[in-house]
Amino acid sequence: MTLDERLAAVVPHERQFRHQQLEFYAFIHFTVNTFTDKEWGDGTESPMIFDPKKLDPEQWVRAVKSAGMRGLILTCKHHDGFCLWQSKFTEHSVRSSPWKNGEGDVVKEVSDACRKHGIKFGVYLSPWDRNSPLYGQGKAYDDYFVNQLTELLTNYGEVFSVWFDGACGEGPNGKKQYYDWERYYSVIRKLQPDACISVCGPDVRWCGNEAGHTRSAEWSVVPARTRDTEKIAEKSQQSDDAEFRQRKITASDSDLGSRSVLENEQELVWYPAEVNTSIRPGWFWHESENDKVRSLDELVHIYNNSVGGNATFLLNIPPTNEGLLHENDVRRLAELGEYIKNAFGENLLDSAELSADNDGISAVRTDSYGEYFSPSKGVTTAEITAEWDVPVRIGNIVLKENILLGQRVESFLIEAETDGKFTEVYRGTVIGYKRIVSLKNVTAKAIRIKITDSRTEPTLAFLGVY
């Protein structure tokens, strides 16, 4: 088997495939920090400060749906250790707060709201707990953490994502905890087998920054050791073993999946990227940031380069201390949703004549994976032409590979016919799950898409012109 054949043979697990199809979903950061005006709590906060008098998760869900999001991940416990549910394993939770006389359950209200309004529900559970006296005691803390994880995965219905970060600082006893990741993963696989384990997990990887920046070539096929970054980092802290330092790959590396990077790798995995950032400068609500909500243009840019750059987009929207999303955030989400609806609402390809260098090109008119276009066996290039009776104005072009057959395309270009001749208007690298090409209103009577390099025969499951 050649290198290219080996790379193209790596395909997503069904849970990863479903996750990539969600494309765009919300993060909700909400805890005692919302009331202390801090980003990180230290675990000494009194539960008595937690009292969101107008808490309305349905308002949250309606707002994120208005932006076109299909899921919501709630910070059920951040580094401060305060639990938003009635955990049986700590008093540092909503049980000890004045909210609803200590009988409320934020996790239940949010999960119920998600189900009622038809979006997926996910959980964030910080492995770093600055309140628990067990933190830093090895198995005793792992038992505690697994007990809380089990509560979240058994009491709130289907969970689409379990989101872990790698925060690992000292606990109240001055000790660090070296997490038993494999044990955590096995619990999730047993209780929620369809859930993706994200960032510090084997299913979805962090893009490497929290600013919304993406790589020009984002590969889903990467070295297996990329998944071990956090575990290797932890072990290297405990050991002088040079092997671990040499093996480490950082999430911010500019190239994770080119041929040159992968040619000597023994084990490859499908490990798609997720872009996570906040709609405001901070992850938790701060009144001083009410006028610092990202602009529509900035959010559109991040959306086009994440969802349209072979990644998913996780956008954080923090509720206020009243328990509502601020009106400025709600307005911006609605504007973003309206933009997406208008920008991708009418596929101009419906009125175009399609041709290609072999049969089967009509399959790209339907956004599905049952049928797809691919050239003859052994051919690693392709040329597709779409032509209209009269010139059309093109804002965006969407291309999707059939990732069920792997990620193959290395490079492509787009030409537009104006004044009777074709001129190159875009040159790109990978396609993957989805590539959005923003042409900013090019007027053309025809476009020609040339796949110039592919690992094996390229596939195209969908083509949209808007």
C-alpha positions in Angstrom: 0.0 0.0 0.0 1.4 3.4 -1.0 1.6 6.3 1.5 -1.3 8.1 -0.2 -3.5 4.9 -0.1 -2.7 4.5 3.6 -3.6 8.1 4.4 -6.9 7.9 2.4 -7.9 4.7 4.1 -8.4 6.5 7.5 -12.1 7.3 8.0 -14.2 8.7 10.8 -16.1 6.7 13.4 -19.9 7.1 13.1 -19.9 9.3 16.2 -17.3 11.6 14.7 -19.2 11.7 11.4 -22.4 12.8 13.2 -20.4 15.4 15.2 -18.9 17.0 12.1 -22.4 17.3 10.6 -23.5 19.4 13.6 -21.0 22.1 12.3 -21.9 24.9 14.7 -22.8 24.7 18.4 -22.7 26.7 21.6 -20.7 26.8 24.8 -22.3 28.2 27.9 -19.9 29.3 30.7 -21.9 29.8 33.9 -20.9 29.3 37.5 -19.9 31.3 40.7 -17.5 33.2 38.5 -20.5 34.9 36.9 -21.2 36.5 40.3 -17.6 37.3 41.3 -16.6 38.9 38.0 -13.7 36.4 37.6 -12.6 34.1 34.8 -11.2 31.4 37.1 -12.5 30.8 40.6 -10.2 29.5 43.4 -12.7 27.1 45.0 -13.2 29.2 48.1 -16.3 31.0 46.8 -19.4 30.7 49.0 -22.3 28.9 47.2 -24.5 31.6 48.8 -23.5 34.0 46.0 -25.1 31.8 43.3 -28.6 33.2 42.9 -29.6 33.8 39.2 -33.1 35.2 39.8 -34.3 35.2 36.2 -32.6 31.9 35.0 -34.2 30.9 31.7 -32.3 28.2 29.8 -35.1 28.2 27.2 -34.1 31.8 26.4 -30.5 30.6 25.9 -31.6 27.8 23.6 -33.8 30.0 21.5 -31.0 32.5 21.1 -28.4 29.9 20.0 -30.9 28.3 17.6 -31.5 31.7 16.0 -27.8 31.6 15.0 -28.2 28.2 13.4 -26.5 26.3 16.1 -27.4 22.6 16.6 -26.1 21.8 20.1 -25.1 23.3 23.4 -22.4 22.4 25.9 -22.8 23.5 29.5 -20.0 24.1 32.0 -21.5 21.8 34.6 -18.4 22.3 36.8 -15.5 24.7 36.2 -12.1 24.8 38.0 -13.7 26.3 41.1 -15.5 22.9 41.7 -19.0 24.4 42.1 -21.5 21.9 40.6 -24.6 23.2 38.8 -26.5 20.0 39.6 -27.5 18.2 42.9 -24.3 16.1 43.1 -24.4 13.5 45.9 -20.6 13.8 46.3 -20.1 17.4 47.4 -22.0 20.2 49.2 -20.2 22.7 47.0 -23.1 22.9 44.6 -26.5 24.5 43.9 -27.8 22.5 46.9 -26.0 24.9 49.2 -27.1 28.1 47.3 -30.2 30.3 47.9 -31.3 29.7 44.3 -34.7 27.9 44.4 -34.0 27.3 48.1 -31.2 24.9 47.3 -33.5 22.6 45.3 -32.7 23.7 41.8 -30.7 21.9 39.1 -29.3 24.0 36.3 -28.1 21.0 34.3 -31.6 19.5 34.3 -33.2 22.8 33.2 -30.7 23.2 30.4 -30.9 19.6 29.1 -34.7 19.8 29.2 -34.6 23.1 27.2 -32.3 21.6 24.6 -34.6 18.6 24.1 -37.7 20.7 24.0 -36.3 22.9 21.3 -34.6 20.2 19.3 -30.9 20.7 19.8 -28.2 18.4 21.2 -27.0 18.7 24.8 -23.4 18.3 26.0 -21.4 18.6 29.2 -18.2 20.2 30.3 -16.7 18.8 33.5 -13.4 20.3 34.7 -10.9 17.6 35.9 -9.2 20.3 37.9 -11.2 20.9 41.1 -9.8 23.7 43.3 -12.4 23.0 46.0 -12.3 19.2 46.5 -9.9 18.1 49.3 -9.4 14.8 47.4 -7.7 16.6 44.5 -4.1 15.4 44.3 -4.7 12.1 46.2 -4.7 9.9 43.1 -7.3 7.2 43.0 -9.4 8.8 45.7 -9.9 11.9 43.5 -10.4 9.8 40.4 -13.2 7.9 42.2 -14.8 11.3 43.1 -14.5 12.6 39.5 -15.9 9.4 38.0 -18.8 9.5 40.4 -19.6 13.0 39.2 -19.1 12.1 35.6 -21.5 9.2 36.1 -24.2 11.5 37.5 -24.0 13.7 34.5 -24.1 10.8 32.0 -27.0 8.9 33.6 -29.4 11.6 34.8 -29.8 14.0 31.9 -30.6 12.0 28.8 -28.5 11.7 25.7 -25.3 13.6 25.7 -23.6 14.4 22.3 -20.3 15.7 23.7 -18.2 15.4 26.8 -15.8 18.3 26.7 -12.5 18.1 28.8 -9.8 20.7 29.0 -6.3 20.0 30.2 -6.3 22.4 33.2 -4.1 20.8 35.9 -3.1 23.0 38.7 -2.8 22.6 42.5 -5.7 21.7 44.7 -6.5 23.1 48.1 -3.9 20.7 49.6 -1.1 22.1 47.3 -0.9 18.9 45.2 -1.5 18.2 41.6 -3.7 15.3 40.2 -2.5 13.2 37.3 -5.7 12.3 35.7 -6.7 8.7 34.8 -7.9 9.6 31.3 -8.4 6.0 30.2 -10.7 5.3 33.1 -12.7 8.5 32.3 -13.0 7.5 28.7 -14.2 4.0 29.5 -16.9 5.4 31.7 -18.1 7.6 28.9 -18.0 4.9 26.3 -20.1 2.6 28.6 -22.7 5.2 29.6 -22.9 7.4 26.5 -21.3 5.4 23.6 -22.5 7.9 21.0 -20.9 11.0 22.7 -17.7 12.5 21.3 -15.0 13.1 23.8 -13.5 16.4 22.9 -10.2 18.3 23.2 -8.6 16.1 26.0 -10.2 13.1 24.3 -9.9 10.8 21.4 -12.7 12.1 19.1 -12.4 15.8 18.5 -9.2 17.9 18.8 -8.6 21.5 19.8 -7.5 23.7 16.9 -4.7 25.1 19.0 -6.0 28.6 20.0 -9.0 30.3 21.5 -9.0 33.3 19.1 -11.0 31.6 16.3 -8.0 31.2 14.0 -7.8 28.2 11.7 -5.1 26.6 9.5 -5.2 27.1 5.8 -4.9 23.2 5.5 -6.8 21.5 8.3 -6.4 17.7 8.1 -8.6 15.3 9.9 -6.1 12.5 9.4 -3.2 13.0 11.9 -0.7 11.0 13.9 -2.2 8.9 16.6 0.1 10.5 19.1 -1.6 13.8 18.5 -4.4 12.4 20.8 -1.9 11.8 23.5 -0.6 15.4 23.8 -2.1 16.1 27.2 -1.3 12.7 28.7 2.3 12.9 27.4 2.6 16.4 28.8 1.5 15.1 32.2 3.8 12.1 32.2 6.8 14.2 31.1 6.2 16.4 34.1 6.7 13.3 36.3 9.6 11.8 34.4 13.0 12.7 32.8 12.2 10.3 30.0 13.3 12.0 26.8 11.0 9.8 24.7 8.0 11.7 26.0 9.4 15.1 25.2 10.3 13.9 21.7 6.9 12.4 21.1 5.0 15.5 22.1 2.9 17.2 19.4 1.3 20.5 20.3 -2.2 21.5 19.2 -0.9 24.7 17.8 1.6 23.1 15.4 1.0 24.7 12.0 1.1 21.4 10.1 -0.5 18.2 11.5 -1.4 16.2 8.5 0.7 16.8 5.3 2.3 14.0 3.5 5.7 15.0 4.8 4.5 15.0 8.4 2.7 11.6 8.1 5.1 9.6 6.0 7.0 8.1 8.9 4.0 7.7 11.3 3.2 4.2 12.2 -0.4 4.9 13.4 -2.8 7.3 12.0 -6.2 8.4 13.3 -9.2 10.4 12.2 -9.2 13.4 14.6 -11.1 16.4 13.3 -10.6 19.9 14.6 -12.9 22.1 16.7 -12.5 25.9 16.8 -13.6 27.3 20.1 -13.8 31.0 21.0 -16.1 33.4 22.9 -18.5 36.0 21.6 -16.9 38.4 24.1 -13.3 38.9 25.4 -14.0 36.6 28.4 -15.5 33.2 28.8 -17.7 34.2 31.7 -20.0 37.3 31.8 -18.6 40.6 32.9 -20.7 43.6 32.9 -17.8 45.7 31.6 -17.8 43.6 28.4 -21.5 44.2 27.5 -20.3 46.6 24.7 -17.5 44.3 23.5 -19.5 41.6 21.7 -17.8 40.5 18.5 -19.0 42.2 15.4 -21.1 40.3 12.8 -18.3 40.6 10.3 -15.8 39.0 12.7 -18.2 36.1 13.5 -18.9 35.5 9.8 -15.2 35.3 9.2 -14.7 32.8 12.0 -17.7 30.8 10.8 -16.5 30.7 7.2 -13.0 29.6 8.2 -14.0 27.0 10.8 -17.2 25.4 9.5 -15.9 26.2 6.1 -12.4 25.1 6.9 -12.9 21.4 7.8 -13.6 22.1 11.5 -16.5 22.6 13.8 -17.3 25.9 15.5 -17.9 26.1 19.2 -19.0 29.6 20.2 -19.3 30.6 23.8 -22.1 32.8 25.0 -22.0 33.6 28.8 -25.2 34.2 30.7 -25.5 37.2 33.0 -25.8 37.0 36.8 -29.5 37.2 36.3 -29.4 33.9 34.3 -30.2 35.4 30.9 -28.1 35.9 27.8 -27.5 39.7 27.4 -29.6 41.5 24.8 -26.4 42.5 22.9 -25.3 38.8 22.5 -28.9 37.7 21.6 -29.1 40.4 18.9 -25.7 39.4 17.4 -26.7 35.7 17.4 -29.9 36.5 15.5 -27.9 38.6 13.0 -25.4 35.8 12.4 -28.3 33.3 11.8 -29.9 35.7 9.4 -26.6 36.1 7.5 -26.1 32.3 7.3 -29.7 31.8 6.1 -29.4 34.5 3.4 -25.8 33.6 2.3 -26.5 29.9 1.8 -30.3 29.9 1.1 -30.4 29.6 -2.7 -28.2 27.2 -4.5 -27.5 28.7 -7.9 -26.3 25.3 -9.0 -29.9 24.3 -9.4 -30.2 26.4 -12.6 -26.7 25.5 -13.9 -25.6 23.0 -16.5 -23.0 20.7 -15.0 -20.2 18.8 -16.7 -17.1 16.9 -15.7 -14.4 14.7 -17.2 -16.5 11.6 -16.4 -20.0 10.6 -15.5 -21.7 11.0 -12.1 -21.4 14.7 -11.6 -25.1 15.1 -11.0 -24.6 13.5 -7.6 -23.1 16.7 -6.3 -26.4 18.5 -6.5 -27.7 16.7 -3.5 -26.1 17.3 0.0 -25.8 13.6 0.9 -23.3 10.7 0.9 -25.3 8.0 -0.8 -24.1 9.2 -4.2 -21.0 11.2 -4.9 -18.7 12.2 -7.8 -15.3 10.7 -8.3 -13.1 10.3 -11.4 -11.9 7.0 -12.9 -9.8 4.7 -10.7 -6.2 5.9 -10.5 -7.0 9.4 -11.5 -6.1 12.0 -8.8 -7.3 15.2 -10.6 -10.7 16.3 -11.7 -12.3 19.2 -13.5 -15.9 20.3 -13.0 -17.7 23.1 -14.9 -21.0 24.8 -14.0 -22.5 27.1 -16.6 -25.6 29.4 -16.6 -27.6 30.9 -19.4 -26.9 34.4 -18.1 -24.1 35.6 -15.8 -24.8 35.1 -12.0 -23.3 36.9 -9.0 -21.5 34.5 -6.7 -20.8 35.2 -3.1 -19.8 31.7 -1.8 -19.0 28.3 -3.1 -19.3 25.2 -0.9 -17.5 22.0 -1.5 -17.7 18.8 0.5 -15.8 15.5 0.1 -17.3 12.2 0.9 -15.4 11.8 4.2 -16.9 8.4 4.7 -14.2 7.4 2.2 -11.5 9.5 3.9 -10.0 12.9 3.3 -8.1 13.0 0.0 -8.0 16.4 -1.7 -4.6 18.2 -1.3 -5.2 21.2 -3.5 -7.8 22.8 -5.9 -8.5 26.0 -7.7 -11.5 27.8 -9.0 -11.8 29.8 -12.3 -14.6 32.1 -13.3 -15.6 32.9 -16.9 -16.0 36.6 -17.4 -15.9 38.4 -20.8 -15.5 35.0 -22.6 -12.4 33.8 -20.8 -11.6 31.9 -17.6 -9.6 33.6 -14.9 -8.4 32.1 -11.6 -10.3 33.6 -8.7 -9.3 31.2 -5.8 -6.6 28.7 -5.0 -7.1 26.4 -2.0 -5.6 23.5 -0.1 -7.8 20.8 1.5 -11.6 20.4 1.3 -12.5 17.7 3.9 -16.0 17.8 5.4 -16.7 21.3 4.1 -14.9 24.1 2.4 -16.5 27.5 2.1 -14.9 29.7 -0.6 -15.8 33.3 -0.2 -15.6 35.1 -3.6 -17.3 38.3 -2.5 -19.7 38.7 -5.4 -17.8 37.6 -8.5 -20.1 37.8 -11.6 -19.6 34.9 -14.0 -21.4 33.0 -16.7 -19.5 29.8 -15.7 -17.1 28.5 -13.1 -14.6 25.7 -13.4 -13.3 23.8 -10.3 -10.0 22.0 -10.8 -8.9 19.4 -8.2 -5.1 19.6 -8.9 -3.8 17.1 -6.3 -5.4 14.3 -4.3 -4.1 11.4 -2.3 -6.2 8.9 -4.3 -9.2 9.4 -6.5 -10.9 12.6 -5.2 -14.5 12.5 -4.1 -17.1 15.3 -4.1 -20.3 14.7 -2.2 -21.8 18.2 -2.6 -21.2 21.4 -4.5 -23.1 24.6 -3.7 -22.9 28.0 -5.4 -24.6 30.9 -3.6 
